[in-house]
Amino acid sequence: KTTVSCNLARALLRCGHKVGALDLDYRAPNLPFLFDLESPELLTRGDGDHLIPPRSQEGIPVFSLHHFWPPGQAVMVKDEEAIYDVKQLLQADIITWGDVEYIIDDTPPDSAGHIAIVLENPNLYGCIVVSQPSRVSRADAERTISLLREKEAPFIGLVINQVYLAS
């Protein structure tokens, strides 16, 4: 999912769109690594409590929960706490993105709560579900698609990640 999110952001940028990337995964916040932004100290504060995400070499602002703790440190957080934090980040409008048309959200693979919060965004363009070709991943994807339909969220499509074929 993270690789798809990164590649989608880069593809939109190449098509001339202004795009940002948001990593909402506490347990595996890897989006900054794919954009070569590994240092937490890259996150700066703007006016008040606004946070300014670092920009990738291509100019994509990348905000990640990774920026709140040292690299390699494991973070133990309850799902309710993670959902509360994400809700604050998204609803309080404390991230200063600059001039962007799209923000690609990379959510954790196991949290319907995160997805539900993202779906509350009135500017949501659409959702892409990423899965792998296995029974377990398919079941997860089916549940996520069911949630999207239940919430009447715009569903763009399903990506079957077959990265295992590359090795």
C-alpha positions as CSV (number, residue, x, y, z in Angstrom):
1,K,0.0,0.0,0.0
2,T,2.8,2.4,0.8
3,T,4.6,1.8,-2.5
4,V,1.3,2.3,-4.4
5,S,0.7,5.5,-2.5
6,C,4.2,6.8,-3.2
7,N,3.9,5.9,-6.9
8,L,0.5,7.4,-7.2
9,A,1.7,10.7,-5.7
10,R,4.6,10.7,-8.1
11,A,2.4,9.9,-11.1
12,L,0.0,12.7,-10.3
13,L,3.0,15.1,-10.0
14,R,4.3,14.0,-13.4
15,C,0.9,14.7,-14.8
16,G,1.2,18.3,-13.6
17,H,-0.9,18.1,-10.4
18,K,0.1,19.5,-7.0
19,V,0.1,16.6,-4.6
20,G,1.0,15.8,-1.0
21,A,1.4,12.5,0.7
22,L,0.2,11.6,4.2
23,D,1.3,8.5,6.1
24,L,-1.2,7.6,8.9
25,D,0.4,4.3,10.0
26,Y,1.8,4.3,13.6
27,R,3.3,0.8,13.4
28,A,5.0,1.0,10.0
29,P,5.3,4.6,8.9
30,N,7.4,3.9,5.8
31,L,6.2,6.5,3.3
32,P,9.1,9.0,4.2
33,F,11.6,6.3,3.4
34,L,10.2,5.9,-0.1
35,F,10.6,9.6,-0.6
36,D,14.1,9.6,0.9
37,L,12.9,11.6,4.0
38,E,14.2,9.6,6.9
39,S,15.0,12.2,9.5
40,P,12.2,13.1,12.0
41,E,13.8,16.5,12.6
42,L,12.7,17.5,9.1
43,L,9.3,18.4,10.4
44,T,9.1,22.1,11.2
45,R,6.5,24.3,12.9
46,G,4.9,27.2,11.2
47,D,2.6,29.8,12.7
48,G,0.9,28.6,15.9
49,D,0.6,24.9,16.0
50,H,0.7,24.4,12.3
51,L,3.1,21.7,11.1
52,I,5.0,22.0,7.8
53,P,5.9,18.7,6.2
54,P,9.2,18.2,4.6
55,R,9.3,18.1,0.8
56,S,10.7,15.2,-1.3
57,Q,13.3,15.9,-3.9
58,E,10.5,16.1,-6.4
59,G,8.7,18.8,-4.3
60,I,6.0,16.6,-2.8
61,P,5.2,17.5,0.9
62,V,5.3,14.3,2.9
63,F,3.7,14.2,6.4
64,S,4.1,11.1,8.5
65,L,3.5,10.0,12.0
66,H,7.1,8.8,11.7
67,H,8.2,12.4,12.2
68,F,7.2,12.3,15.9
69,W,9.7,9.8,17.2
70,P,13.3,8.7,16.5
71,P,14.0,6.4,13.6
72,G,13.9,2.7,14.5
73,Q,11.9,3.3,17.7
74,A,8.9,1.0,18.1
75,V,5.6,2.8,19.0
76,M,3.0,1.0,21.1
77,V,-0.3,2.8,20.8
78,K,-3.9,1.6,21.3
79,D,-6.1,1.7,18.2
80,E,-8.4,4.2,20.0
81,E,-5.4,6.6,20.7
82,A,-4.2,6.3,17.1
83,I,-7.6,7.0,15.8
84,Y,-7.9,10.1,18.1
85,D,-4.5,11.4,16.9
86,V,-5.4,10.9,13.2
87,K,-8.7,12.6,13.7
88,Q,-7.0,15.6,15.3
89,L,-4.4,15.8,12.5
90,L,-7.1,15.7,9.8
91,Q,-9.9,17.7,11.4
92,A,-7.8,20.4,13.2
93,D,-6.2,21.4,9.9
94,I,-2.8,21.7,11.6
95,I,-0.8,20.5,8.7
96,T,0.2,23.3,6.3
97,W,0.3,21.6,2.9
98,G,0.7,24.7,0.8
99,D,-0.9,24.7,-2.7
100,V,-2.0,21.1,-3.2
101,E,-4.8,19.6,-5.3
102,Y,-4.5,16.0,-4.0
103,I,-3.3,14.4,-0.7
104,I,-2.6,10.7,-1.0
105,D,-3.4,9.1,2.4
106,D,-1.6,5.9,3.2
107,T,-3.6,4.2,6.0
108,P,-2.7,1.2,8.1
109,P,-3.7,-2.1,6.7
110,D,-5.6,-3.2,9.8
111,S,-7.6,-0.2,10.8
112,A,-11.2,0.5,9.7
113,G,-11.1,3.4,12.2
114,H,-8.5,5.2,10.2
115,I,-10.4,4.6,7.0
116,A,-13.6,5.9,8.6
117,I,-12.0,9.1,9.6
118,V,-10.5,9.7,6.1
119,L,-14.0,9.1,4.7
120,E,-15.4,12.0,6.8
121,N,-13.4,14.4,4.7
122,P,-15.8,16.3,2.5
123,N,-13.1,16.8,-0.2
124,L,-12.5,13.1,-0.6
125,Y,-12.0,12.4,-4.3
126,G,-11.9,8.6,-4.1
127,C,-10.4,5.5,-2.5
128,I,-8.1,2.8,-3.9
129,V,-7.9,-0.5,-2.1
130,V,-4.6,-2.3,-2.3
131,S,-4.4,-6.0,-1.8
132,Q,-2.2,-9.0,-2.5
133,P,-3.3,-12.2,-4.4
134,S,-4.0,-14.3,-1.3
135,R,-7.1,-15.5,0.5
136,V,-6.4,-13.4,3.6
137,S,-5.6,-10.2,1.7
138,R,-8.7,-10.8,-0.5
139,A,-10.9,-11.1,2.6
140,D,-9.4,-7.9,4.0
141,A,-10.0,-6.1,0.7
142,E,-13.6,-7.3,0.5
143,R,-14.3,-6.0,4.0
144,T,-12.7,-2.6,3.1
145,I,-14.7,-2.3,-0.1
146,S,-17.9,-3.2,1.9
147,L,-17.1,-0.4,4.3
148,L,-16.6,2.0,1.4
149,R,-19.9,1.0,-0.1
150,E,-21.7,1.3,3.3
151,K,-20.3,4.8,3.8
152,E,-21.1,5.6,0.1
153,A,-17.5,6.6,-0.4
154,P,-16.2,7.1,-3.9
155,F,-14.4,3.9,-4.8
156,I,-11.9,4.2,-7.6
157,G,-10.6,0.7,-7.8
158,L,-8.6,-2.2,-6.6
159,V,-4.9,-2.7,-7.1
160,I,-3.5,-6.3,-6.7
161,N,0.1,-5.8,-5.6
162,Q,2.1,-8.7,-7.0
163,V,5.5,-7.5,-5.7
164,Y,6.4,-11.1,-4.8
165,L,6.8,-11.8,-8.5
166,A,9.8,-9.4,-8.7
167,S,12.0,-11.4,-6.4
